[in-house]
Amino acid sequence: MHNRREFLKLSALLGLAASGLPQWAKASAKVSKPVVVSTWEHGQPANAAAWQVLSAQGSALDAVEAGVRVPEADPLVRTVGLGGYPDASGKVTLDACIMDHQMNCGAVACLQDIKHPISVARKVMEQTPHVLLVGEGAKAFALEQGFTEENLLTSQAKADWLAWREGQKATPQINIENHDTIGMLALDTMGNLSGACTTSGAAYKLPGRVGDSPIIGAGLYVDNQVGAATATGMGELMIKTVGCHLVVELMAQGLTPQQACQKAVERIAARLGDYQAYQVGFLALNKQGQSGAFCIHPGFNYALQDNSGSKLLDSASLLGAKV
């Protein structure tokens, strides 16, 4: 009798707890996996590399690292890794972070002469007790870990920098034309989430400037019980609002990825009198494999790949038609 009473009591408590769960936690039967999403057109070849890992039942962590290494090594992607725009002094400095389903994370900032900052960030996560290494310390660590030093300033990037220097303004402008990165989020066959973000930062930025891309919670955040988010645009605004953490928390409250991204953008815009001068965009993926994106200006797109194939989708925007 005692055991029966305890059983009934436990059942009642579990039923009460389940009734109070947010919508994302009730939709386990609707999970779509694996899936990978990433920012911008260069997310498509990045997704293809990530999909090779995911479709072979690999981990989301391995997938996002493999994926973003593609644009890092492509000199034609001018905002990530090799060939990225330099800072105002002509030096290419890279930022990146990575986060897995167990809230392990690693990051590097203002890293020079190393083509794959995302892989250095993973080494920080796995081989040190730290989260973020910067500057000379980050480079020394990378070399100790066996990474190769190389010149990342391509002839085209140097020519563009010299042309900019001839007509430079007192301070570089971070606006709707001067932004970009690649952020990637993946859900693997085990139902685990991971994310990665990597960039060369704003073109001709002040030396030493670090944006949101290597900052956990700003440019990337993963909560394996809820979802993940990444960002693109003016990093300072994502840092000020801890934007990606905000998106994930909004999903935890029951919003879809699309709704959460929109709410975060609207919050930023509401606090900026001149928000139209900047671009901010969020991309999110929840535990059920649903994704969504929202930005200030039209023009932000994102790549998605799942079992149905590869797609390039336009984000809804605050200043354009909702899609």
C-alpha positions in Angstrom: 0.0 0.0 0.0 2.8 2.3 0.9 4.5 1.6 -2.4 1.3 2.3 -4.3 0.8 5.6 -2.6 4.3 6.6 -3.4 3.8 5.6 -7.0 0.6 7.6 -7.3 2.3 10.6 -5.7 5.2 10.4 -8.1 2.9 10.0 -11.1 1.0 13.1 -10.1 4.2 15.1 -9.7 5.5 14.0 -13.0 2.2 14.8 -14.7 2.2 18.3 -13.2 5.8 18.9 -14.3 5.0 17.7 -17.8 2.0 20.0 -18.0 4.2 23.0 -17.3 6.8 22.2 -19.9 7.4 24.7 -22.6 6.3 23.8 -26.1 9.8 22.9 -27.3 10.0 20.2 -24.6 6.6 18.7 -25.6 7.5 18.2 -29.3 10.0 15.4 -29.0 8.0 13.2 -31.4 8.4 15.9 -34.1 12.2 15.9 -34.0 13.8 16.3 -37.5 17.5 15.3 -37.5 20.2 15.6 -38.5 20.2 19.2 -39.7 22.8 21.9 -40.2 22.2 25.6 -40.8 24.8 28.4 -41.4 24.9 32.1 -42.3 25.2 33.4 -45.8 25.8 31.9 -49.2 29.2 30.5 -48.2 27.3 28.4 -45.7 26.3 26.1 -48.5 29.7 24.5 -49.2 30.3 24.7 -45.4 27.1 22.8 -44.8 28.1 20.2 -47.4 31.2 19.4 -45.4 29.3 19.3 -42.2 26.7 17.0 -43.8 29.3 14.5 -44.6 29.9 14.1 -40.9 26.3 14.2 -39.8 25.1 11.7 -42.5 27.7 9.3 -41.3 26.3 9.5 -37.7 29.1 11.8 -36.7 28.8 14.3 -33.9 27.4 17.8 -34.2 30.7 19.1 -32.8 32.8 17.4 -35.5 30.3 18.6 -38.1 30.4 22.3 -37.2 34.2 22.3 -37.0 34.6 20.6 -40.4 32.0 22.9 -41.9 33.4 26.3 -41.0 36.9 25.2 -41.9 35.8 25.4 -45.6 35.3 29.2 -45.7 38.3 29.6 -43.4 40.5 28.1 -46.1 38.8 29.8 -49.1 40.5 33.1 -50.1 37.4 34.1 -52.0 35.4 34.4 -48.8 36.7 37.8 -47.8 35.4 37.9 -44.2 36.7 34.6 -42.9 40.2 33.1 -42.4 42.6 33.2 -45.4 42.0 36.3 -47.6 39.9 38.0 -44.9 39.9 41.8 -44.8 42.7 43.1 -42.6 42.5 45.7 -39.8 43.4 49.3 -40.2 47.1 48.5 -39.8 47.0 45.9 -42.6 47.1 42.8 -40.3 44.6 40.0 -40.6 43.3 39.1 -37.2 40.8 36.2 -36.7 38.2 35.5 -34.0 36.3 32.2 -33.5 34.5 30.1 -30.9 33.0 26.7 -30.6 30.5 25.2 -28.2 29.2 21.6 -27.7 26.1 19.9 -26.2 27.7 19.7 -22.7 28.3 23.5 -22.5 32.0 23.0 -23.1 33.3 25.9 -25.2 36.6 27.4 -26.5 37.5 30.6 -28.3 40.4 32.6 -29.7 40.5 36.3 -30.5 42.9 38.6 -32.4 44.7 35.5 -33.7 47.2 36.1 -36.5 48.9 33.9 -39.0 46.8 30.7 -38.3 44.3 29.8 -41.0 41.9 27.7 -38.9 41.0 29.6 -35.8 38.0 27.3 -35.2 40.3 24.4 -34.7 42.5 26.3 -32.4 39.3 27.3 -30.4 38.4 23.6 -30.1 41.9 22.9 -28.8 41.4 25.6 -26.2 38.2 23.9 -25.2 39.7 20.4 -25.0 43.3 20.9 -24.0 43.1 23.8 -21.5 41.0 24.9 -18.5 40.2 28.2 -20.2 37.6 29.4 -22.6 39.3 32.3 -24.4 42.9 32.9 -25.5 43.8 36.1 -27.3 46.6 37.7 -29.4 50.1 36.5 -29.0 49.1 33.9 -26.4 46.6 32.4 -28.7 49.1 32.1 -31.5 51.8 30.6 -29.2 49.3 28.0 -28.1 48.3 27.2 -31.7 51.9 26.7 -32.7 52.4 24.5 -29.6 49.5 22.4 -30.8 51.0 21.9 -34.2 49.2 24.5 -36.3 51.2 26.0 -39.2 52.0 29.7 -39.3 51.3 31.3 -42.7 50.6 34.7 -44.2 46.9 35.2 -44.5 47.0 38.6 -46.3 46.4 37.7 -49.9 47.4 40.0 -52.7 43.8 41.0 -53.3 43.2 41.8 -49.7 46.4 43.8 -49.5 45.4 45.8 -52.7 42.0 46.5 -51.2 43.5 47.6 -47.9 46.0 50.0 -49.7 43.1 51.5 -51.7 41.1 52.0 -48.5 44.1 53.6 -46.8 44.5 56.1 -49.5 41.0 57.4 -48.8 40.5 56.3 -45.3 38.3 58.1 -42.8 39.3 58.9 -39.2 37.6 55.8 -37.9 36.4 52.7 -39.9 32.6 52.5 -40.2 30.8 49.3 -39.2 27.6 49.5 -41.2 25.3 47.5 -43.3 28.0 47.0 -46.0 30.8 46.2 -43.6 29.9 43.0 -41.7 30.0 39.3 -42.1 31.0 36.0 -40.6 30.0 32.4 -40.7 28.1 30.9 -37.9 27.0 27.3 -38.0 24.6 25.2 -35.9 24.0 21.5 -36.1 21.8 18.8 -34.6 23.2 15.3 -35.0 21.5 11.9 -35.1 21.9 11.5 -31.3 19.9 14.6 -30.8 22.8 16.7 -29.7 23.5 20.3 -30.7 26.7 22.1 -31.3 27.8 25.5 -32.8 30.7 27.3 -34.3 31.4 30.9 -35.3 34.5 32.3 -37.1 35.4 35.6 -38.8 38.1 38.0 -39.7 35.9 40.7 -38.3 35.0 44.1 -39.6 37.1 45.3 -42.5 39.8 47.9 -41.5 38.7 47.8 -37.8 40.9 49.4 -35.2 43.8 47.2 -34.3 42.9 45.0 -31.3 39.2 45.2 -31.9 37.3 42.1 -31.1 33.6 41.6 -32.1 31.0 39.1 -30.9 32.2 36.1 -32.9 34.5 34.7 -30.2 32.2 35.7 -27.3 30.1 32.9 -25.9 26.6 34.2 -25.4 27.0 37.1 -27.9 28.0 35.5 -31.3 27.1 31.9 -30.4 25.3 30.0 -27.7 24.2 26.4 -27.3 21.8 24.9 -24.7 21.3 21.3 -25.6 17.9 21.1 -23.8 16.5 24.0 -25.9 18.4 25.1 -29.0 21.3 27.1 -30.4 21.8 30.5 -32.0 24.5 32.4 -33.9 24.7 36.0 -35.1 26.0 38.2 -37.9 26.3 41.9 -38.3 27.7 44.6 -36.0 29.3 42.6 -33.2 29.2 45.4 -30.7 25.4 45.2 -30.6 25.4 41.5 -30.0 27.9 41.9 -27.2 25.8 44.7 -25.6 22.7 42.6 -25.6 24.3 39.1 -25.2 22.2 38.5 -28.3 22.5 34.7 -28.9 21.9 33.8 -25.3 18.8 36.0 -25.5 17.6 34.1 -28.5 18.1 30.8 -26.8 16.4 32.0 -23.6 13.4 33.2 -25.7 13.2 29.7 -27.2 13.2 28.2 -23.7 10.2 30.4 -23.0 8.3 28.7 -25.8 9.1 30.8 -28.9 9.9 29.2 -32.2 13.4 29.9 -33.6 11.9 32.4 -36.0 10.0 34.2 -33.3 13.0 34.3 -30.9 15.3 35.8 -33.6 12.7 38.4 -34.4 12.2 39.3 -30.7 15.9 39.7 -30.2 16.3 42.0 -33.2 13.3 44.1 -32.2 14.8 44.5 -28.7 18.1 45.8 -30.2 16.2 48.1 -32.6 14.1 49.5 -29.8 17.2 50.6 -27.9 18.9 52.2 -30.8 17.8 55.5 -32.2 19.8 54.9 -35.4 19.3 51.2 -35.8 18.8 51.6 -39.6 22.5 52.4 -39.9 23.4 48.9 -38.9 22.8 45.3 -39.8 22.1 42.7 -37.1 21.0 39.1 -37.9 20.3 36.0 -35.8 20.0 32.4 -36.9 18.6 29.8 -34.6 18.0 26.0 -34.4 16.0 24.3 -31.8 16.1 20.8 -30.3 13.4 19.6 -32.8 15.4 20.6 -35.8 13.3 23.7 -36.6 15.2 26.8 -37.7 14.6 30.5 -38.2 16.3 33.8 -38.8 15.6 37.5 -38.6 17.6 40.6 -39.3 17.3 44.4 -39.5 17.9 44.9 -43.2 16.8 42.7 -46.1 19.6 40.7 -47.6 20.7 38.3 -44.9 20.3 34.7 -46.1 21.2 31.4 -44.6 21.9 27.9 -45.8 20.1 24.8 -44.5 20.8 21.1 -45.2 18.8 18.2 -43.9 17.6 14.9 -45.3 15.5 16.7 -47.9 18.5 18.4 -49.4 20.3 21.8 -49.4 18.5 25.2 -49.5 19.5 28.8 -49.4 16.8 30.8 -47.6 16.2 34.5 -47.2 15.8 35.8 -43.7 12.8 37.9 -42.6 13.7 41.4 -41.8 12.6 44.4 -39.8 12.9 46.9 -42.7 11.7 44.6 -45.5 8.9 42.3 -46.4 8.4 39.4 -43.9 9.0 36.1 -45.6 
